[in-house]
Amino acid sequence: MPKNCLVVGCGRSGTSCMMGSICGSGYNIGGTGHAGNLGNPKGYFETKEVNNINDTMLFSDHRSMFTQGSKHGWLTRFPVDECPMELPDTAHRIRAILSTRPLCLKDPRFSYTLPIWRRYLPDAKHICMIRHPGEVVNSILRNCATAPYLSNIQIDKAICYDIWRHMYTHLLRHANIEWVFVHYYQLLDGSKFDDIDALLDIQSDRCFPTKSLRRSDRDDSVPRDVMDLYLRICEFARYKEDD
């Protein structure tokens, strides 16, 4: 039987591509996934209820650092070494989602709320997606500029890099040797699927990722600390970044 799984990583890092590759194995993704659009033509493979649970926790916590004009927690920063508070109605909503298994859930907001979800899904495997931060930032900026529901957000490169920095710093606090780190390009070239299949006891759809999904150029002004963190995670993924 497929193992329960949480797919984590900053938005625009290939998490949807990963979900599309593994969710054909009979997984419950927590409801009906968001439909595809210009940003993700094949769909997002995450659900309104999972997003709403995480957004409620993030937007109810005074420590959250919001991006101006945003109502989306995946564009939020949360202080390092801290975790959002679980709210009174969180437990029953999470349990309702987890009632049908096997589960494979994905949401960039898990970067901050993961400790809460793990209380209710302690046996979950973890796949952490990584992509060059310069590509991620350009992809976020393009998505915010083209998606009508993101049009009022005041965001720039500095904010995007700070989101990236916060999310992966949080994730590395919770990671252990059982996590599988996957670089986006390892999906495109198929080199990581054996590890994924072994982790989850499934047969991935290795044809789902297509190179046409890669549409963002790379920003070259990556802050040094962000680049150092990225290269560290690349080592976990056994991925060598081109010089």
C-alpha atoms as an extended CHARMM CRD file, in Angstrom:
* protein
*
       243  EXT
         1         1  MET       CA              0.0000000000        0.0000000000        0.0000000000  PROA      1               0.0000000000
         2         2  PRO       CA              1.3720000000        3.4790000000       -0.8010000000  PROA      2               0.0000000000
         3         3  LYS       CA              2.9040000000        5.2970000000        2.1490000000  PROA      3               0.0000000000
         4         4  ASN       CA              1.3630000000        8.5200000000        3.4300000000  PROA      4               0.0000000000
         5         5  CYS       CA              3.3370000000       11.5000000000        2.1970000000  PROA      5               0.0000000000
         6         6  LEU       CA              3.7290000000       15.2450000000        2.6100000000  PROA      6               0.0000000000
         7         7  VAL       CA              5.2770000000       17.1760000000       -0.2820000000  PROA      7               0.0000000000
         8         8  VAL       CA              6.9430000000       20.3640000000        0.9160000000  PROA      8               0.0000000000
         9         9  GLY       CA              8.9670000000       23.2140000000       -0.5480000000  PROA      9               0.0000000000
        10        10  CYS       CA              8.6300000000       26.8310000000       -1.5660000000  PROA      10              0.0000000000
        11        11  GLY       CA              5.9440000000       27.6560000000       -4.1000000000  PROA      11              0.0000000000
        12        12  ARG       CA              7.0970000000       27.5020000000       -7.7290000000  PROA      12              0.0000000000
        13        13  SER       CA              9.7360000000       24.8620000000       -6.9110000000  PROA      13              0.0000000000
        14        14  GLY       CA              8.1680000000       21.8660000000       -8.6360000000  PROA      14              0.0000000000
        15        15  THR       CA              5.8600000000       20.6330000000       -5.8880000000  PROA      15              0.0000000000
        16        16  SER       CA              2.9200000000       20.3860000000       -8.3110000000  PROA      16              0.0000000000
        17        17  CYS       CA              5.0480000000       18.4770000000      -10.8050000000  PROA      17              0.0000000000
        18        18  MET       CA              6.0000000000       16.0530000000       -8.0510000000  PROA      18              0.0000000000
        19        19  MET       CA              2.3780000000       15.5770000000       -7.0260000000  PROA      19              0.0000000000
        20        20  GLY       CA              1.2960000000       14.9230000000      -10.5840000000  PROA      20              0.0000000000
        21        21  SER       CA              3.9590000000       12.2360000000      -10.8350000000  PROA      21              0.0000000000
        22        22  ILE       CA              2.9170000000       10.3260000000       -7.7290000000  PROA      22              0.0000000000
        23        23  CYS       CA             -0.7990000000       10.9400000000       -7.1700000000  PROA      23              0.0000000000
        24        24  GLY       CA             -1.9440000000        8.4330000000       -9.7550000000  PROA      24              0.0000000000
        25        25  SER       CA             -1.1440000000        5.7470000000       -7.1850000000  PROA      25              0.0000000000
        26        26  GLY       CA             -4.5430000000        6.0520000000       -5.4820000000  PROA      26              0.0000000000
        27        27  TYR       CA             -3.7200000000        8.8960000000       -3.1220000000  PROA      27              0.0000000000
        28        28  ASN       CA             -6.2160000000       11.1350000000       -1.3710000000  PROA      28              0.0000000000
        29        29  ILE       CA             -4.8990000000       14.6940000000       -1.8030000000  PROA      29              0.0000000000
        30        30  GLY       CA             -7.3470000000       16.1610000000        0.7030000000  PROA      30              0.0000000000
        31        31  GLY       CA            -10.2350000000       16.8730000000       -1.6470000000  PROA      31              0.0000000000
        32        32  THR       CA            -10.5440000000       18.2700000000       -5.1530000000  PROA      32              0.0000000000
        33        33  GLY       CA             -7.3540000000       19.9360000000       -6.3250000000  PROA      33              0.0000000000
        34        34  HSD       CA             -7.2000000000       23.4490000000       -7.7110000000  PROA      34              0.0000000000
        35        35  ALA       CA             -7.6100000000       23.4920000000      -11.4850000000  PROA      35              0.0000000000
        36        36  GLY       CA             -4.7190000000       24.2920000000      -13.7680000000  PROA      36              0.0000000000
        37        37  ASN       CA             -4.0820000000       27.7860000000      -15.0990000000  PROA      37              0.0000000000
        38        38  LEU       CA             -1.3390000000       29.7010000000      -16.8360000000  PROA      38              0.0000000000
        39        39  GLY       CA              0.9060000000       29.3000000000      -13.7900000000  PROA      39              0.0000000000
        40        40  ASN       CA              0.4170000000       25.5240000000      -13.5670000000  PROA      40              0.0000000000
        41        41  PRO       CA             -1.2430000000       24.1740000000      -16.7400000000  PROA      41              0.0000000000
        42        42  LYS       CA             -1.5060000000       20.6080000000      -15.3860000000  PROA      42              0.0000000000
        43        43  GLY       CA             -3.0330000000       21.5950000000      -12.0500000000  PROA      43              0.0000000000
        44        44  TYR       CA             -1.8300000000       22.3760000000       -8.5390000000  PROA      44              0.0000000000
        45        45  PHE       CA             -2.6990000000       19.1200000000       -6.7190000000  PROA      45              0.0000000000
        46        46  GLU       CA             -3.4960000000       20.9770000000       -3.5170000000  PROA      46              0.0000000000
        47        47  THR       CA             -6.9010000000       21.7560000000       -2.0810000000  PROA      47              0.0000000000
        48        48  LYS       CA             -8.8190000000       24.7240000000       -0.7720000000  PROA      48              0.0000000000
        49        49  GLU       CA             -9.3970000000       23.1360000000        2.6310000000  PROA      49              0.0000000000
        50        50  VAL       CA             -5.7330000000       22.3280000000        3.2600000000  PROA      50              0.0000000000
        51        51  ASN       CA             -4.7960000000       25.8520000000        2.1280000000  PROA      51              0.0000000000
        52        52  ASN       CA             -7.5040000000       27.3890000000        4.3180000000  PROA      52              0.0000000000
        53        53  ILE       CA             -6.4510000000       25.4800000000        7.4340000000  PROA      53              0.0000000000
        54        54  ASN       CA             -2.8780000000       26.6610000000        7.0050000000  PROA      54              0.0000000000
        55        55  ASP       CA             -3.8830000000       30.2180000000        6.0630000000  PROA      55              0.0000000000
        56        56  THR       CA             -6.1110000000       30.4590000000        9.1200000000  PROA      56              0.0000000000
        57        57  MET       CA             -3.2410000000       29.5220000000       11.4150000000  PROA      57              0.0000000000
        58        58  LEU       CA             -0.8150000000       31.8800000000        9.6820000000  PROA      58              0.0000000000
        59        59  PHE       CA             -3.1410000000       34.8550000000        9.3640000000  PROA      59              0.0000000000
        60        60  SER       CA             -4.3470000000       34.4980000000       12.9620000000  PROA      60              0.0000000000
        61        61  ASP       CA             -0.8000000000       34.6620000000       14.3260000000  PROA      61              0.0000000000
        62        62  HSD       CA              0.6010000000       38.1350000000       14.9560000000  PROA      62              0.0000000000
        63        63  ARG       CA              4.1260000000       36.8670000000       14.2770000000  PROA      63              0.0000000000
        64        64  SER       CA              3.3780000000       36.2610000000       10.5930000000  PROA      64              0.0000000000
        65        65  MET       CA              5.0180000000       38.7030000000        8.2100000000  PROA      65              0.0000000000
        66        66  PHE       CA              2.5770000000       39.2800000000        5.3740000000  PROA      66              0.0000000000
        67        67  THR       CA              3.3190000000       40.4390000000        1.8660000000  PROA      67              0.0000000000
        68        68  GLN       CA              1.3090000000       43.6140000000        1.3450000000  PROA      68              0.0000000000
        69        69  GLY       CA             -1.9680000000       42.9920000000       -0.4570000000  PROA      69              0.0000000000
        70        70  SER       CA             -1.6740000000       39.2080000000       -0.1270000000  PROA      70              0.0000000000
        71        71  LYS       CA             -4.2810000000       36.8770000000        1.3310000000  PROA      71              0.0000000000
        72        72  HSD       CA             -2.1360000000       33.8470000000        0.5390000000  PROA      72              0.0000000000
        73        73  GLY       CA              0.0040000000       32.2000000000        3.1940000000  PROA      73              0.0000000000
        74        74  TRP       CA              2.4780000000       30.8290000000        0.6700000000  PROA      74              0.0000000000
        75        75  LEU       CA              3.7250000000       34.4190000000        0.2900000000  PROA      75              0.0000000000
        76        76  THR       CA              4.0990000000       34.8400000000        4.0650000000  PROA      76              0.0000000000
        77        77  ARG       CA              7.2280000000       34.7440000000        6.2050000000  PROA      77              0.0000000000
        78        78  PHE       CA              7.2240000000       33.3250000000        9.7140000000  PROA      78              0.0000000000
        79        79  PRO       CA              9.9890000000       33.8450000000       12.2890000000  PROA      79              0.0000000000
        80        80  VAL       CA             12.6950000000       31.2060000000       12.2380000000  PROA      80              0.0000000000
        81        81  ASP       CA             12.7610000000       28.8200000000       15.2430000000  PROA      81              0.0000000000
        82        82  GLU       CA              9.0650000000       29.4190000000       15.8980000000  PROA      82              0.0000000000
        83        83  CYS       CA              5.8540000000       27.6740000000       14.8520000000  PROA      83              0.0000000000
        84        84  PRO       CA              2.3040000000       28.9750000000       14.3050000000  PROA      84              0.0000000000
        85        85  MET       CA             -0.1700000000       28.2470000000       17.0690000000  PROA      85              0.0000000000
        86        86  GLU       CA             -2.7160000000       25.4850000000       16.5900000000  PROA      86              0.0000000000
        87        87  LEU       CA             -6.2270000000       26.9300000000       16.7730000000  PROA      87              0.0000000000
        88        88  PRO       CA             -9.2360000000       25.4100000000       18.5770000000  PROA      88              0.0000000000
        89        89  ASP       CA            -10.8940000000       24.1620000000       15.3750000000  PROA      89              0.0000000000
        90        90  THR       CA             -7.6820000000       22.9580000000       13.7100000000  PROA      90              0.0000000000
        91        91  ALA       CA             -7.6710000000       19.4170000000       15.0610000000  PROA      91              0.0000000000
        92        92  HSD       CA            -11.0810000000       18.3000000000       13.7900000000  PROA      92              0.0000000000
        93        93  ARG       CA            -10.4950000000       19.8840000000       10.3720000000  PROA      93              0.0000000000
        94        94  ILE       CA             -7.1520000000       18.1190000000        9.9850000000  PROA      94              0.0000000000
        95        95  ARG       CA             -8.6060000000       14.8060000000       11.1860000000  PROA      95              0.0000000000
        96        96  ALA       CA            -11.4210000000       15.1060000000        8.6370000000  PROA      96              0.0000000000
        97        97  ILE       CA             -8.8780000000       15.4270000000        5.8200000000  PROA      97              0.0000000000
        98        98  LEU       CA             -6.7600000000       12.5640000000        7.1500000000  PROA      98              0.0000000000
        99        99  SER       CA             -9.6970000000       10.1660000000        7.4790000000  PROA      99              0.0000000000
       100       100  THR       CA             -9.2000000000        8.6610000000        4.0040000000  PROA      100             0.0000000000
       101       101  ARG       CA             -5.8100000000        7.0800000000        3.3560000000  PROA      101             0.0000000000
       102       102  PRO       CA             -3.3160000000        6.7390000000        1.7980000000  PROA      102             0.0000000000
       103       103  LEU       CA             -2.7190000000       10.4690000000        1.7900000000  PROA      103             0.0000000000
       104       104  CYS       CA             -0.4340000000       12.6740000000       -0.2170000000  PROA      104             0.0000000000
       105       105  LEU       CA             -0.7730000000       16.3290000000        0.7320000000  PROA      105             0.0000000000
       106       106  LYS       CA              1.0290000000       19.3420000000       -0.6750000000  PROA      106             0.0000000000
       107       107  ASP       CA              1.0670000000       22.9930000000        0.3280000000  PROA      107             0.0000000000
       108       108  PRO       CA              3.9870000000       25.4550000000        0.4490000000  PROA      108             0.0000000000
       109       109  ARG       CA              2.4950000000       26.6580000000        3.7500000000  PROA      109             0.0000000000
       110       110  PHE       CA              3.6110000000       23.3520000000        5.2970000000  PROA      110             0.0000000000
       111       111  SER       CA              7.0180000000       25.0210000000        5.5160000000  PROA      111             0.0000000000
       112       112  TYR       CA              5.6500000000       26.7420000000        8.6310000000  PROA      112             0.0000000000
       113       113  THR       CA              2.7580000000       24.5350000000        9.8040000000  PROA      113             0.0000000000
       114       114  LEU       CA              4.4260000000       21.1420000000        9.3320000000  PROA      114             0.0000000000
       115       115  PRO       CA              4.9100000000       20.4110000000       13.0770000000  PROA      115             0.0000000000
       116       116  ILE       CA              1.1480000000       20.7140000000       13.6290000000  PROA      116             0.0000000000
       117       117  TRP       CA              0.2250000000       18.3690000000       10.7770000000  PROA      117             0.0000000000
       118       118  ARG       CA              2.8240000000       15.8200000000       11.8610000000  PROA      118             0.0000000000
       119       119  ARG       CA              1.0680000000       15.4310000000       15.2050000000  PROA      119             0.0000000000
       120       120  TYR       CA             -1.8410000000       13.8730000000       13.3190000000  PROA      120             0.0000000000
       121       121  LEU       CA              0.1660000000       12.0920000000       10.6140000000  PROA      121             0.0000000000
       122       122  PRO       CA              3.3090000000       10.8610000000       12.3880000000  PROA      122             0.0000000000
       123       123  ASP       CA              3.9710000000        8.0880000000        9.8760000000  PROA      123             0.0000000000
       124       124  ALA       CA              4.1200000000       10.4060000000        6.8650000000  PROA      124             0.0000000000
       125       125  LYS       CA              7.0730000000       10.3000000000        4.5120000000  PROA      125             0.0000000000
       126       126  HSD       CA              8.4670000000       13.6340000000        3.3620000000  PROA      126             0.0000000000
       127       127  ILE       CA              9.5510000000       14.8050000000       -0.0610000000  PROA      127             0.0000000000
       128       128  CYS       CA             11.1630000000       18.2410000000       -0.1670000000  PROA      128             0.0000000000
       129       129  MET       CA             11.3470000000       19.9360000000       -3.5640000000  PROA      129             0.0000000000
       130       130  ILE       CA             14.1610000000       22.3320000000       -4.3860000000  PROA      130             0.0000000000
       131       131  ARG       CA             14.8440000000       24.5580000000       -7.3750000000  PROA      131             0.0000000000
       132       132  HSD       CA             17.3710000000       27.2960000000       -8.0760000000  PROA      132             0.0000000000
       133       133  PRO       CA             16.1660000000       30.3060000000       -6.0370000000  PROA      133             0.0000000000
       134       134  GLY       CA             16.7860000000       32.6520000000       -8.9710000000  PROA      134             0.0000000000
       135       135  GLU       CA             14.2890000000       30.6550000000      -11.0430000000  PROA      135             0.0000000000
       136       136  VAL       CA             11.8310000000       30.4400000000       -8.1640000000  PROA      136             0.0000000000
       137       137  VAL       CA             11.8810000000       34.1880000000       -7.6100000000  PROA      137             0.0000000000
       138       138  ASN       CA             11.3160000000       34.9760000000      -11.2820000000  PROA      138             0.0000000000
       139       139  SER       CA              8.5010000000       32.4240000000      -11.3880000000  PROA      139             0.0000000000
       140       140  ILE       CA              6.8040000000       33.9470000000       -8.3220000000  PROA      140             0.0000000000
       141       141  LEU       CA              7.0770000000       37.4460000000       -9.7850000000  PROA      141             0.0000000000
       142       142  ARG       CA              5.6860000000       36.3120000000      -13.1190000000  PROA      142             0.0000000000
       143       143  ASN       CA              2.8430000000       34.4480000000      -11.4350000000  PROA      143             0.0000000000
       144       144  CYS       CA              1.9190000000       37.4820000000       -9.3500000000  PROA      144             0.0000000000
       145       145  ALA       CA              2.0010000000       39.6850000000      -12.4510000000  PROA      145             0.0000000000
       146       146  THR       CA             -0.1840000000       37.4360000000      -14.6070000000  PROA      146             0.0000000000
       147       147  ALA       CA             -2.6780000000       35.7470000000      -12.2470000000  PROA      147             0.0000000000
       148       148  PRO       CA             -5.7050000000       38.0100000000      -11.6240000000  PROA      148             0.0000000000
       149       149  TYR       CA             -6.1730000000       36.7470000000       -8.0670000000  PROA      149             0.0000000000
       150       150  LEU       CA             -2.5990000000       37.8510000000       -7.2240000000  PROA      150             0.0000000000
       151       151  SER       CA             -2.7230000000       41.2100000000       -8.9990000000  PROA      151             0.0000000000
       152       152  ASN       CA             -2.9890000000       43.3930000000       -5.8720000000  PROA      152             0.0000000000
       153       153  ILE       CA              0.1050000000       41.9690000000       -4.1800000000  PROA      153             0.0000000000
       154       154  GLN       CA              3.0330000000       44.3330000000       -3.6190000000  PROA      154             0.0000000000
       155       155  ILE       CA              6.0530000000       42.0980000000       -4.0610000000  PROA      155             0.0000000000
       156       156  ASP       CA              9.6080000000       42.3670000000       -5.3330000000  PROA      156             0.0000000000
       157       157  LYS       CA             12.7700000000       40.2710000000       -5.5790000000  PROA      157             0.0000000000
       158       158  ALA       CA             13.9160000000       41.0560000000       -2.0530000000  PROA      158             0.0000000000
       159       159  ILE       CA             10.6230000000       39.8520000000       -0.5660000000  PROA      159             0.0000000000
       160       160  CYS       CA             10.6600000000       36.7180000000       -2.7320000000  PROA      160             0.0000000000
       161       161  TYR       CA             14.1630000000       35.7970000000       -1.6190000000  PROA      161             0.0000000000
       162       162  ASP       CA             13.1700000000       36.3880000000        1.9940000000  PROA      162             0.0000000000
       163       163  ILE       CA             10.1870000000       34.0450000000        1.5590000000  PROA      163             0.0000000000
       164       164  TRP       CA             12.5080000000       31.4090000000        0.0720000000  PROA      164             0.0000000000
       165       165  ARG       CA             15.0140000000       31.9110000000        2.8960000000  PROA      165             0.0000000000
       166       166  HSD       CA             12.3890000000       31.5700000000        5.6210000000  PROA      166             0.0000000000
       167       167  MET       CA             10.6840000000       28.5080000000        4.1360000000  PROA      167             0.0000000000
       168       168  TYR       CA             13.7860000000       26.3860000000        3.6680000000  PROA      168             0.0000000000
       169       169  THR       CA             15.3010000000       27.4270000000        6.9850000000  PROA      169             0.0000000000
       170       170  HSD       CA             12.1080000000       26.1990000000        8.6480000000  PROA      170             0.0000000000
       171       171  LEU       CA             12.0770000000       22.9600000000        6.6430000000  PROA      171             0.0000000000
       172       172  LEU       CA             15.6680000000       22.0880000000        7.4750000000  PROA      172             0.0000000000
       173       173  ARG       CA             14.8330000000       22.4040000000       11.1720000000  PROA      173             0.0000000000
       174       174  HSD       CA             12.4460000000       19.4610000000       10.8060000000  PROA      174             0.0000000000
       175       175  ALA       CA             14.2200000000       17.3550000000        8.1970000000  PROA      175             0.0000000000
       176       176  ASN       CA             15.8780000000       14.0520000000        9.0140000000  PROA      176             0.0000000000
       177       177  ILE       CA             17.7210000000       11.3200000000        7.1280000000  PROA      177             0.0000000000
       178       178  GLU       CA             14.4440000000        9.7150000000        6.0300000000  PROA      178             0.0000000000
       179       179  TRP       CA             13.4200000000       12.7420000000        3.9940000000  PROA      179             0.0000000000
       180       180  VAL       CA             13.9720000000       12.6170000000        0.2500000000  PROA      180             0.0000000000
       181       181  PHE       CA             15.1640000000       15.8820000000       -1.2640000000  PROA      181             0.0000000000
       182       182  VAL       CA             14.4460000000       16.2600000000       -4.9690000000  PROA      182             0.0000000000
       183       183  HSD       CA             15.7020000000       18.9280000000       -7.3130000000  PROA      183             0.0000000000
       184       184  TYR       CA             13.2130000000       20.0500000000       -9.9360000000  PROA      184             0.0000000000
       185       185  TYR       CA             15.5990000000       19.0350000000      -12.7070000000  PROA      185             0.0000000000
       186       186  GLN       CA             15.8250000000       15.5400000000      -11.2270000000  PROA      186             0.0000000000
       187       187  LEU       CA             12.1530000000       15.1990000000      -12.0640000000  PROA      187             0.0000000000
       188       188  LEU       CA             12.6650000000       16.4630000000      -15.5870000000  PROA      188             0.0000000000
       189       189  ASP       CA             15.5360000000       14.0380000000      -16.2640000000  PROA      189             0.0000000000
       190       190  GLY       CA             13.9040000000       11.1700000000      -14.3340000000  PROA      190             0.0000000000
       191       191  SER       CA             16.9450000000       10.4760000000      -12.1780000000  PROA      191             0.0000000000
       192       192  LYS       CA             15.1590000000       10.6250000000       -8.8180000000  PROA      192             0.0000000000
       193       193  PHE       CA             12.1610000000        8.4020000000       -9.4630000000  PROA      193             0.0000000000
       194       194  ASP       CA             13.7430000000        5.2190000000       -8.1170000000  PROA      194             0.0000000000
       195       195  ASP       CA             14.2750000000        6.9230000000       -4.7470000000  PROA      195             0.0000000000
       196       196  ILE       CA             10.7180000000        8.2840000000       -4.7390000000  PROA      196             0.0000000000
       197       197  ASP       CA              9.1720000000        4.9380000000       -5.6060000000  PROA      197             0.0000000000
       198       198  ALA       CA             11.2080000000        3.1740000000       -2.9240000000  PROA      198             0.0000000000
       199       199  LEU       CA             10.2230000000        5.7470000000       -0.3000000000  PROA      199             0.0000000000
       200       200  LEU       CA              6.4880000000        5.5430000000       -1.0200000000  PROA      200             0.0000000000
       201       201  ASP       CA              6.1500000000        1.9720000000       -2.3230000000  PROA      201             0.0000000000
       202       202  ILE       CA              4.5550000000        3.1740000000       -5.5690000000  PROA      202             0.0000000000
       203       203  GLN       CA              5.1530000000        3.3220000000       -9.2950000000  PROA      203             0.0000000000
       204       204  SER       CA              5.4740000000        6.9690000000      -10.3000000000  PROA      204             0.0000000000
       205       205  ASP       CA              4.1920000000        8.4120000000      -13.5240000000  PROA      205             0.0000000000
       206       206  ARG       CA              7.5630000000        9.2040000000      -15.0330000000  PROA      206             0.0000000000
       207       207  CYS       CA              5.9970000000       10.7770000000      -18.0980000000  PROA      207             0.0000000000
       208       208  PHE       CA              4.1890000000       13.5090000000      -16.1690000000  PROA      208             0.0000000000
       209       209  PRO       CA              7.1230000000       15.9520000000      -15.9570000000  PROA      209             0.0000000000
       210       210  THR       CA              7.8650000000       17.5900000000      -19.2980000000  PROA      210             0.0000000000
       211       211  LYS       CA             10.5910000000       20.0790000000      -20.1120000000  PROA      211             0.0000000000
       212       212  SER       CA              7.9750000000       22.4710000000      -21.4800000000  PROA      212             0.0000000000
       213       213  LEU       CA              6.9520000000       23.0710000000      -17.8430000000  PROA      213             0.0000000000
       214       214  ARG       CA             10.2380000000       24.9030000000      -17.2980000000  PROA      214             0.0000000000
       215       215  ARG       CA              9.4650000000       28.4560000000      -18.3400000000  PROA      215             0.0000000000
       216       216  SER       CA             11.3280000000       30.7680000000      -15.9380000000  PROA      216             0.0000000000
       217       217  ASP       CA             14.6670000000       32.3990000000      -16.5830000000  PROA      217             0.0000000000
       218       218  ARG       CA             17.1800000000       32.6140000000      -13.7670000000  PROA      218             0.0000000000
       219       219  ASP       CA             17.7860000000       35.7780000000      -11.7960000000  PROA      219             0.0000000000
       220       220  ASP       CA             21.4980000000       36.1900000000      -11.1490000000  PROA      220             0.0000000000
       221       221  SER       CA             21.2600000000       38.4760000000       -8.1130000000  PROA      221             0.0000000000
       222       222  VAL       CA             20.7400000000       35.6990000000       -5.5570000000  PROA      222             0.0000000000
       223       223  PRO       CA             21.8380000000       36.7910000000       -2.0500000000  PROA      223             0.0000000000
       224       224  ARG       CA             24.9270000000       34.9500000000       -0.8560000000  PROA      224             0.0000000000
       225       225  ASP       CA             23.2720000000       33.3560000000        2.1630000000  PROA      225             0.0000000000
       226       226  VAL       CA             20.3530000000       32.1380000000        0.0250000000  PROA      226             0.0000000000
       227       227  MET       CA             22.7640000000       30.6140000000       -2.4810000000  PROA      227             0.0000000000
       228       228  ASP       CA             24.7230000000       28.9110000000        0.2910000000  PROA      228             0.0000000000
       229       229  LEU       CA             21.5160000000       27.4300000000        1.7000000000  PROA      229             0.0000000000
       230       230  TYR       CA             20.4630000000       26.2820000000       -1.7670000000  PROA      230             0.0000000000
       231       231  LEU       CA             23.7890000000       24.5380000000       -2.4260000000  PROA      231             0.0000000000
       232       232  ARG       CA             23.5590000000       22.8270000000        0.9590000000  PROA      232             0.0000000000
       233       233  ILE       CA             20.1330000000       21.4240000000        0.0860000000  PROA      233             0.0000000000
       234       234  CYS       CA             21.4150000000       20.3820000000       -3.3500000000  PROA      234             0.0000000000
       235       235  GLU       CA             23.9070000000       18.1710000000       -1.5220000000  PROA      235             0.0000000000
       236       236  PHE       CA             21.0300000000       16.4660000000        0.3100000000  PROA      236             0.0000000000
       237       237  ALA       CA             19.3810000000       15.8790000000       -3.0750000000  PROA      237             0.0000000000
       238       238  ARG       CA             22.6710000000       14.6280000000       -4.5390000000  PROA      238             0.0000000000
       239       239  TYR       CA             22.3170000000       17.2360000000       -7.2470000000  PROA      239             0.0000000000
       240       240  LYS       CA             25.2810000000       19.1770000000       -8.6030000000  PROA      240             0.0000000000
       241       241  GLU       CA             24.5270000000       22.6960000000       -9.7060000000  PROA      241             0.0000000000
       242       242  ASP       CA             26.2510000000       23.7270000000      -12.9310000000  PROA      242             0.0000000000
       243       243  ASP       CA             28.9800000000       26.3020000000      -12.4770000000  PROA      243             0.0000000000
